[in-house]
Amino acid sequence: MELFKKYGVLDYINACFDVLHTMSRDYIVEEIDIFINARKQSA
């Protein structure tokens, strides 16, 4: 949860929920990984 809070993952999930909830678990995890890595690089 600390990692999610640090990079705003829950806000991302809320903003993209309409698309994400129709995808597979693997897809969602991959999208979260991509999101976190992008946030790490911009920090």
Secondary structure, DSSP 8 states (H G I E B T S, - for coil): -HHHHHHTHHHHHHHHHHHHTTS-HHHHHHHHHHHHHHHHHH-
